[in-house]
């Protein structure tokens, strides 16, 4: 059973609060049985997961396309799609078990602004491109940037949800980020008063030229739009 929503959830999601509750219930039930969420995480689903992801939405401009890499249980992709119906969210996830669950959850929630793609991030280099790429708990920063930066359109930003040690991680990986095409890095904080501690995001910005890609593999995956329009072949 999903835990009760904290007071800040209703304020954050507004008239989409019922959808957020339904998503949290799915995470607590089939998300656990499918192995996407650990049973010990159920009690803190709102604070540690759903709200932790949804509060970063002010970092994204109105109406933008977002690629969520390693989407897993839809965190942050589905949470962002709920709080921001103006966004077009592409959830990229390599594991079939997870993409099947994501597709089911998106259909259940009736989210017409989410497309689920099965595959690794590098399989979508040259196929998908967006001004924003998000990722949470996917990989070390340098490796994450190698996967994500080629998915950005010129001038775009990777928004990486990181932990308290992000400043130290950035110092270690800064040269790697520069070699990969990063122009600037900014540590931002979101959700003060809604989640404790607030969510820390590392924004990695690229220049006005696409990041050079290497090792592109032939892509044989497909994306499926749930709740609106036909599936999109990728």
KASULQUI-V931063 format. One record per backbone hydrogen bond with DSSP energy under -1.0 kcal/mol. NH is the residue of the N-H (numbers start at 1). CO is the residue of the C=O. If there is no record, write none. Layout:
NH,CO ; NH,CO
//
This chain:
9,6 ; 12,8 ; 13,9 ; 14,10 ; 16,13 ; 17,14 ; 20,16 ; 21,17 ; 22,18 ; 23,19 ; 24,20 ; 25,21 ; 26,22 ; 27,23 ; 28,24 ; 29,25 ; 31,26 ; 33,29 ; 34,30 ; 35,32 ; 36,31 ; 37,31 ; 41,38 ; 42,39 ; 44,41 ; 45,42 ; 48,44 ; 49,45 ; 50,45 ; 51,46 ; 53,49 ; 54,50 ; 55,51 ; 56,53 ; 57,54 ; 59,56 ; 60,57 ; 64,61 ; 66,88 ; 67,132 ; 68,90 ; 69,134 ; 70,92 ; 71,92 ; 74,71 ; 75,71 ; 79,74 ; 80,76 ; 81,77 ; 82,78 ; 83,79 ; 84,80 ; 87,84 ; 88,64 ; 89,113 ; 90,66 ; 91,115 ; 92,68 ; 93,117 ; 99,95 ; 100,96 ; 101,97 ; 102,98 ; 103,99 ; 104,100 ; 105,101 ; 106,102 ; 107,103 ; 108,104 ; 109,105 ; 111,106 ; 115,89 ; 116,224 ; 117,91 ; 118,222 ; 119,93 ; 123,120 ; 124,121 ; 127,124 ; 128,124 ; 130,151 ; 133,157 ; 134,67 ; 135,159 ; 144,140 ; 145,141 ; 146,142 ; 147,143 ; 148,144 ; 149,145 ; 151,148 ; 152,149 ; 153,130 ; 155,207 ; 156,153 ; 157,131 ; 158,204 ; 159,133 ; 160,202 ; 161,135 ; 162,200 ; 166,163 ; 169,165 ; 170,166 ; 171,167 ; 172,168 ; 173,169 ; 174,170 ; 177,173 ; 178,174 ; 179,175 ; 180,176 ; 181,178 ; 182,177 ; 183,205 ; 184,205 ; 186,203 ; 188,201 ; 190,199 ; 194,191 ; 195,191 ; 199,190 ; 201,188 ; 202,160 ; 203,186 ; 204,158 ; 205,184 ; 206,156 ; 223,232 ; 224,116 ; 226,114
//
